[in-house]
Amino acid sequence: MRSRTMPDAATIPVAFARVLRGAGLTVPTGATEVFARSLVAVGAATRDGVYWAGRATLIRRPEDVAVYDRAFSAFFAEPVPLH
């Protein structure tokens, strides 16, 4: 049985930016750096905090919100308990 490990906190912003790029959004490297800094500032303890930090820093156009929301839900999905 394989256990799900949490990624290192420093890799989360880069990995999520890659997911957004894969979904078709333009995410500049600088925006990824600002996202990482914003996670340090607001903390990553709550899903809402991470959501808004990313939304404020990683998307540029209102029409990108739906793509961001889908990618966020998939990337930050609650782990399924293995009983």
C-alpha positions as a Markdown table, in Angstrom:
| # | Residue | x | y | z |
|---|---|---|---|---|
| 1 | Met | 0.0 | 0.0 | 0.0 |
| 2 | Arg | 1.3 | 3.4 | -1.0 |
| 3 | Ser | 1.2 | 6.3 | 1.4 |
| 4 | Arg | 0.5 | 9.8 | 0.3 |
| 5 | Thr | 3.2 | 12.2 | 1.3 |
| 6 | Met | 2.9 | 15.9 | 1.5 |
| 7 | Pro | 5.2 | 17.9 | -0.7 |
| 8 | Asp | 7.7 | 20.2 | 0.8 |
| 9 | Ala | 6.2 | 23.6 | 1.4 |
| 10 | Ala | 8.7 | 25.3 | -0.9 |
| 11 | Thr | 7.6 | 23.1 | -3.8 |
| 12 | Ile | 3.9 | 23.8 | -3.6 |
| 13 | Pro | 3.9 | 27.2 | -5.3 |
| 14 | Val | 6.0 | 25.9 | -8.2 |
| 15 | Ala | 3.9 | 22.7 | -8.6 |
| 16 | Phe | 0.6 | 24.6 | -8.5 |
| 17 | Ala | 1.8 | 27.1 | -11.1 |
| 18 | Arg | 2.7 | 24.2 | -13.3 |
| 19 | Val | -0.8 | 22.8 | -13.0 |
| 20 | Leu | -2.2 | 26.2 | -13.9 |
| 21 | Arg | 0.0 | 26.4 | -16.9 |
| 22 | Gly | -1.0 | 22.9 | -17.9 |
| 23 | Ala | -4.6 | 24.1 | -17.7 |
| 24 | Gly | -3.9 | 26.9 | -20.2 |
| 25 | Leu | -3.2 | 29.9 | -17.9 |
| 26 | Thr | -0.3 | 32.2 | -18.3 |
| 27 | Val | 1.5 | 32.2 | -15.0 |
| 28 | Pro | 4.8 | 34.2 | -15.0 |
| 29 | Thr | 7.7 | 33.1 | -12.8 |
| 30 | Gly | 7.4 | 36.4 | -10.9 |
| 31 | Ala | 3.8 | 35.6 | -10.0 |
| 32 | Thr | 4.9 | 32.2 | -8.7 |
| 33 | Glu | 7.5 | 33.9 | -6.5 |
| 34 | Val | 4.9 | 36.4 | -5.2 |
| 35 | Phe | 2.5 | 33.5 | -4.4 |
| 36 | Ala | 5.2 | 31.8 | -2.4 |
| 37 | Arg | 5.9 | 35.0 | -0.5 |
| 38 | Ser | 2.2 | 35.6 | 0.1 |
| 39 | Leu | 1.9 | 32.0 | 1.6 |
| 40 | Val | 4.6 | 32.9 | 4.1 |
| 41 | Ala | 2.8 | 36.2 | 4.9 |
| 42 | Val | -0.7 | 34.8 | 5.3 |
| 43 | Gly | 0.2 | 31.3 | 6.2 |
| 44 | Ala | -0.8 | 28.1 | 4.6 |
| 45 | Ala | -2.7 | 26.7 | 7.5 |
| 46 | Thr | -6.1 | 27.2 | 6.0 |
| 47 | Arg | -7.4 | 26.2 | 2.5 |
| 48 | Asp | -9.1 | 29.6 | 2.2 |
| 49 | Gly | -5.9 | 31.5 | 2.9 |
| 50 | Val | -4.0 | 29.5 | 0.2 |
| 51 | Tyr | -6.9 | 29.9 | -2.2 |
| 52 | Trp | -7.0 | 33.7 | -1.9 |
| 53 | Ala | -3.2 | 34.1 | -1.9 |
| 54 | Gly | -3.1 | 32.2 | -5.2 |
| 55 | Arg | -6.0 | 33.8 | -6.7 |
| 56 | Ala | -4.7 | 37.3 | -5.9 |
| 57 | Thr | -1.2 | 36.5 | -7.3 |
| 58 | Leu | -1.5 | 33.9 | -10.0 |
| 59 | Ile | -4.4 | 35.0 | -12.3 |
| 60 | Arg | -4.6 | 38.1 | -14.3 |
| 61 | Arg | -8.0 | 38.0 | -16.0 |
| 62 | Pro | -11.5 | 37.5 | -14.7 |
| 63 | Glu | -12.2 | 34.8 | -17.3 |
| 64 | Asp | -9.4 | 32.8 | -15.7 |
| 65 | Val | -11.2 | 32.4 | -12.4 |
| 66 | Ala | -13.1 | 29.3 | -13.4 |
| 67 | Val | -9.9 | 27.5 | -14.6 |
| 68 | Tyr | -8.2 | 28.5 | -11.4 |
| 69 | Asp | -11.0 | 27.2 | -9.3 |
| 70 | Arg | -11.0 | 23.8 | -11.0 |
| 71 | Ala | -7.2 | 23.5 | -10.8 |
| 72 | Phe | -7.2 | 24.6 | -7.2 |
| 73 | Ser | -9.9 | 22.0 | -6.3 |
| 74 | Ala | -8.0 | 19.2 | -8.0 |
| 75 | Phe | -4.5 | 20.2 | -6.7 |
| 76 | Phe | -5.6 | 20.9 | -3.1 |
| 77 | Ala | -8.1 | 18.1 | -2.8 |
| 78 | Glu | -8.6 | 16.6 | 0.6 |
| 79 | Pro | -6.7 | 13.4 | 0.9 |
| 80 | Val | -8.9 | 10.3 | 0.8 |
| 81 | Pro | -8.3 | 8.3 | 4.0 |
| 82 | Leu | -7.1 | 4.7 | 3.4 |
| 83 | His | -8.8 | 2.4 | 5.9 |
